[in-house]
Amino acid sequence: MVKREKNTKYIKVIDDTITFPARQGNGILRYTLSTDKKGKIARYSMSYINLNICSIDNGRVLGFDNCHGYHHRHYMGKEENIDFSSYEEVAERFESEWRALHEKHKK
């Protein structure tokens, strides 16, 4: 579903949340992606939230976004800048890292 964000020039094209039950290790995956009017990616956010693993930063275990004007990674309450070459590369990195964390703590 394509939806214009309130009071902005961006169009939200992805706004998904996936919740894992306790038997699958708990946790929430959250993805948002917005483009400008020309379809160019303007804002993105990907996060893995699990209060059983991390109790700070609202339970965000891992996240990548550019919502503050720069590309960065959140991990267990800490934030660090990342080198950005493409959204696809960041999305692949997020996918790989959250799967490893989820598997490790699922047991």
C-alpha angles and dihedrals in degrees: 000000000000114000131174112233115239115270095352140102092235130099117215109224100169127037108155134156124188119190122199119209121230093262088059095048102272122252142114130247116205125189128181128171129176130185134198121246090276093055097255115142108257106166135014139173131182122178141172111207123190121153090195089067103032127021097183130073089035090298094302106155095175135003144161125198148139097212095124096052097272137069114256146156128230118207125172094331097318128105130208135175116249133204108250123208101150142348090240091057092050091047091052091049091050092048092051095045098045092048091053092048093046093050093047094053097036092077 
